[in-house]
């Protein structure tokens, strides 16, 4: 009987140790799990902070580049408007039979210096290209803003393609006209390369071919006006995007 009770006592003591061990083991597991969860939370917080910093950096770069684009587009428009003015003056001079030779020749010089130049579209796309090529567009958390940015640079491509198409239309008209009429003798930078002619002779040549010259000028007038319309439209859209970027940065 005594042996039986001793056996029961030892079993209880053994079970008590096992219980304590199980409690200790469970406690250790809980501590390890808590440590892992804390580490994951800290890592997620760090990654979130890095992503937020990266987003702010990209937004600031986009803001800066679009402000630069506003300046570039306006400068481009000023040059195109100068060309349009030279076209109008040249056309008026050619249609005015009473105009003096010097004024007519000067209007031709101004046209071939400013009006016959093709429009050029250029914009700052480096940040958007970076976002697109690296897959970092997703760091911009505001989906509406992200869509606006993508659409904005699609507008850039549209304007660039529009100007390219207009130039490709005009080039086949321009090239033979330039060759057939030796117009480079009216271009101030190259006129000195040609044999000198009396003003009266040069003016007479312009008057005799005034329809051809006006036709050539009209093509450049159309190209420049079309470019100005699309650049002004792009300026409006760029201004809207700048406001959205500034608002988003203020939120950040």
C-alpha positions in Angstrom: 0.0 0.0 0.0 2.8 2.4 1.0 4.6 1.6 -2.3 1.4 2.4 -4.2 1.0 5.9 -2.6 4.7 6.6 -3.2 4.2 5.7 -6.9 1.2 8.0 -7.1 3.2 10.9 -5.4 6.1 10.5 -7.8 3.7 10.5 -10.8 2.0 13.7 -9.6 5.4 15.4 -9.0 6.5 14.3 -12.5 3.3 15.6 -14.0 3.7 18.9 -12.1 7.2 19.3 -13.6 5.9 18.5 -17.1 3.2 21.1 -16.6 5.7 23.7 -15.6 7.9 22.8 -18.6 5.0 23.1 -20.9 4.0 26.5 -19.5 7.6 27.6 -19.8 7.9 26.3 -23.4 4.6 28.0 -24.4 5.8 31.2 -22.8 9.1 31.0 -24.8 7.1 30.4 -28.0 4.9 33.4 -27.3 7.9 35.6 -26.7 9.5 34.4 -30.0 6.3 35.0 -31.9 5.9 38.5 -30.3 9.6 39.2 -31.3 9.0 38.2 -34.9 5.8 40.3 -35.1 7.6 43.3 -33.7 10.5 42.8 -36.2 8.0 42.5 -39.1 6.2 45.6 -37.9 9.4 47.6 -37.7 10.5 46.3 -41.1 7.1 47.2 -42.6 7.3 50.7 -41.0 10.8 51.2 -42.4 9.7 50.1 -45.8 6.6 52.3 -45.6 8.8 55.3 -44.6 11.2 54.6 -47.5 8.3 54.3 -49.9 6.8 57.5 -48.6 10.1 59.3 -48.9 10.6 57.9 -52.4 7.0 59.1 -53.4 7.8 62.6 -52.1 11.0 62.7 -54.0 9.3 61.7 -57.3 6.4 64.1 -56.7 8.9 67.0 -56.2 10.8 66.0 -59.3 7.6 65.9 -61.4 6.6 69.3 -60.0 10.0 70.8 -60.8 10.0 69.4 -64.3 6.5 70.5 -65.1 7.2 74.0 -64.0 10.2 74.0 -66.3 8.0 72.7 -69.1 5.6 75.7 -68.6 8.6 78.0 -69.2 9.8 76.0 -72.2 6.4 75.9 -73.8 5.9 79.6 -73.4 9.3 80.3 -74.9 8.5 78.0 -77.8 5.2 79.8 -78.4 7.0 83.2 -78.4 9.3 82.0 -81.1 6.4 80.6 -83.2 4.5 83.8 -82.8 7.5 85.7 -84.0 7.5 83.4 -87.1 3.7 84.0 -87.6 4.2 87.8 -87.5 7.0 87.5 -90.1 4.7 85.4 -92.3 1.9 88.0 -92.1 4.3 90.9 -92.8 5.8 89.1 -95.8 2.4 88.4 -97.2 1.3 92.0 -96.8 4.5 93.2 -98.4 4.1 90.9 -101.4 0.5 92.0 -102.0 1.4 95.7 -101.7 2.4 96.9 -105.2 3.4 100.3 -103.8 5.9 99.0 -101.2 9.5 100.0 -101.7 12.2 97.4 -102.6 14.1 97.6 -99.3 11.0 96.9 -97.1 10.0 94.0 -99.3 13.4 92.4 -99.2 13.6 92.9 -95.4 10.2 91.2 -95.0 11.5 88.3 -97.0 14.7 88.2 -94.8 12.6 88.2 -91.7 10.3 85.4 -93.0 13.2 83.1 -93.9 14.9 83.8 -90.6 11.9 83.3 -88.3 8.8 82.1 -90.2 10.2 79.3 -92.3 11.6 77.5 -89.2 9.8 74.3 -88.2 8.4 74.1 -84.7 10.2 71.9 -82.2 8.6 70.1 -79.3 10.6 69.3 -76.2 9.7 68.5 -72.7 11.1 67.1 -69.4 10.2 63.5 -69.3 13.1 62.0 -67.3 11.2 61.5 -64.1 8.2 59.9 -65.8 10.4 57.7 -67.9 12.1 56.6 -64.6 8.8 55.8 -63.0 7.6 53.9 -66.0 10.8 51.9 -66.7 11.4 50.9 -63.1 7.8 50.1 -62.2 7.9 52.7 -59.5 4.6 54.3 -60.6 3.0 52.3 -57.8 4.8 54.3 -55.2 2.4 57.2 -56.0 -0.4 56.1 -53.7 -3.0 58.5 -54.9 -4.5 56.5 -57.8 -6.3 59.5 -59.3 -3.1 61.5 -59.3 -1.2 58.6 -60.8 -3.8 58.3 -63.6 -3.5 62.1 -64.2 0.3 61.8 -64.5 0.1 59.0 -67.0 -2.6 60.8 -69.1 -0.5 64.0 -68.9 2.5 62.4 -70.5 0.3 60.7 -73.1 -0.7 64.3 -74.0 3.0 65.1 -74.4 3.4 62.3 -76.9 0.2 63.4 -78.8 1.5 67.0 -79.2 5.0 65.7 -80.3 3.4 63.4 -82.8 1.1 66.1 -84.1 4.0 68.5 -84.8 6.0 65.6 -86.4 3.1 64.8 -88.7 2.7 68.5 -89.7 6.4 68.8 -90.5 6.3 65.6 -92.6 3.4 67.1 -94.6 5.3 70.4 -95.2 8.7 69.0 -96.0 7.8 67.6 -99.5 6.4 71.1 -100.3 9.3 73.0 -98.8 12.2 71.2 -100.3 11.5 71.7 -104.0 10.5 75.3 -103.4 13.8 76.0 -101.5 15.8 74.5 -104.4 13.9 76.0 -107.3 13.9 79.6 -105.9 17.3 79.7 -104.2 15.6 81.1 -101.2 18.7 80.8 -99.1 19.9 84.1 -100.7 17.1 85.8 -98.7 18.1 84.1 -95.4 20.3 86.6 -93.5 22.9 84.0 -92.3 23.6 82.6 -95.8 22.8 85.6 -98.1 26.5 86.6 -98.2 27.4 83.3 -99.9 25.5 84.3 -103.1 26.6 86.7 -105.8 25.5 90.3 -105.0 22.3 91.5 -106.8 20.8 94.9 -107.0 17.9 95.4 -104.6 15.6 96.1 -107.5 16.4 92.8 -109.1 15.8 90.8 -105.9 12.6 92.6 -105.3 11.4 92.0 -108.8 12.0 88.3 -108.4 9.9 88.3 -105.2 7.1 90.1 -106.9 7.1 87.9 -110.0 6.8 84.8 -107.8 4.6 86.3 -105.0 1.9 83.6 -105.2 4.5 80.8 -104.8 6.1 82.6 -101.9 2.8 83.3 -100.2 1.9 79.6 -100.7 5.1 78.5 -99.0 4.6 81.0 -96.2 1.0 79.9 -95.7 2.2 76.3 -95.1 4.5 77.5 -92.3 1.8 79.8 -90.9 -0.6 76.8 -90.6 2.1 74.6 -89.0 3.1 77.3 -86.5 -0.5 78.1 -85.6 -1.4 74.5 -85.1 1.6 74.0 -82.8 0.7 77.1 -80.8 -2.9 75.8 -80.3 -1.6 72.5 -78.9 1.1 74.0 -76.8 -1.4 76.4 -75.2 -3.7 73.5 -74.5 -0.7 71.6 -73.0 0.2 74.6 -70.8 -3.4 74.6 -69.4 -3.2 70.9 -68.6 0.3 71.2 -67.1 -1.0 74.0 -64.8 -3.7 71.7 -63.6 -1.2 68.9 -62.9 1.1 71.3 -61.1 -1.8 72.2 -58.8 -2.6 68.5 -58.1 1.1 67.8 -57.3 1.3 70.8 -55.0 -1.9 69.7 -53.2 -0.6 66.1 -52.8 2.8 67.3 -51.4 1.0 69.6 -48.9 -0.9 66.5 -47.7 2.3 64.6 -47.4 
